[in-house]
């Protein structure tokens, strides 16, 4: 029998994998509360589309066989988003929605928001 603390910590060990249109296996994990706060500080925006894309990008922990750590800067986060591109971001978003246990209707709207933020990023 596990304690409540053990169950909470176990959530952060789970991984979800989604394959993008290029056949890349995109793996995401749940972000810890401190990481979420750090990400909000990095975001420097209140635009939901940008925050969604940044959150999903920060949750990516593996693309195929290449491991990724939580980004320590906006530059590192940008690098992950650029490697993902639209197809990888869409796949990562689907996996992120599953790991967060979000509404089944959300993938389209969150994926579209992520794509739109990529299209409008300069």
N, C-alpha and C positions, 0 to 999 in steps of 0.2 A: 504494500500500500504506500503510495507516494504522498508527500505533504503538498499543501497548496503552493508553497515556494518552489518545490521541485517541478510541479506541473507548469507553473509560470515560466520557469527557466527552460523547460523542454520545448516551449513554443518557439524559442529562438534557435533551436537546433534543426527545426524542420526546413526542408527545401522543396521547392516546386520547380519543375522543368517544363519548358514549352519549346517546341521546335519552330524556328521561323521559316519564311519562304525559301531561304537559301539552304535549309537543312542544318543550321547551327542550333545546338542545344543550349538554350538560355536558362540559367539557373538563378532563382531569386530566393531571398530569405526575408524574414520579418525584421523590420528595423526596431531596435531598442528605443525606449523613450528618449534617452540622452542623444542618440543619433538623430532622432526626429527633430529635437530642439536645435542641434547643430546644423541640420539641413535647413531649417527655417532661417537661421542666422545667415547661412550662405545664400539663401534664395534672394534676399533683398527685393522681394516683390510680393504682391498679394494676388497676382494673376493666377487663378486656379489652374489653367492649362499648363503654365510653366511649372508650378509647384507639383502637379501630377507627374510631369515628365521627369523632374528632378528626383522625386521620391522613388519612382520606378527605377531610374538609372542608379540611384544610390543603393537600391535593394539587390541589384545584380551582383552575384558573388562568383559566377562562373559563366564563361562562354566557351563552349566545347571543352577543351582541356585546360584553358587558361583561367586561373583563379584571379578574382578581383577582391580587394578589401574596400571597406567603406572609404569614400573619397575624403581626403583631408583638405581639399581646396576646391574652389569653383573650377579651376583648370583641370583637376583630376576628374571631376564630375563631367565636364564638357568632353573629355577624352572618352569616357565610357559611353556617353550619348552618341558621340561621333562613330564609335565602333559599332554600336547597336544599329544606327541609322533607323529609318522608319520601320523596316520589317522586323528588326530585332526588338525595337521599342514596343511594337504591337504585341509580339510574342511575350516579352517580359511583362507587359501590362496584364495579359491574360493569366500568367502564372502568379503575379502579385495579387490579383483579385482573388484567386483561389486560396493563397496562403493567408490572406487577411479574412477570408470567409465573408467577402462582400456579396451583395445582391447579384444573383445570376443575370439580371438585366443590365448590370453595370458595364460588362466588357465593351460593348459597342461605344457607349458614351465616354468611358475613360480612355479607350483606345483612340477614339476620334479626338478627344481633348489632347492627348499626347501627340498625335500626329499633327494637329493644328499648331501646337506650340513649337514643334520642330519646323514646320513650314514658315512660321512667323519669326523664328529665331534669326538673329543677324550675326 
